[in-house]
């Protein structure tokens, strides 16, 4: 996993890991604080054009569904 830094407008810096696009971006930062539902958040089109930060420390514990187990909208069959 690639390391990344989130720099806010007030120059605060937060270090973590990058998942997805690994380029510089300037967008609105939004967060998902749920224990479950991160797969749905990652595929939710309402987050398009935003930087999605997943807050819960154990994200990924239950994995993500196989692409054959989801429909065209990434919803479990």
Secondary structure, DSSP 8 states (H G I E B T S, - for coil): -EEEEEE-TT--EEEEEE-S--S----EEEEE--SS-HHHHHH-GGGTTEEEEE-STTTTTT----GGGB-TTS-B-
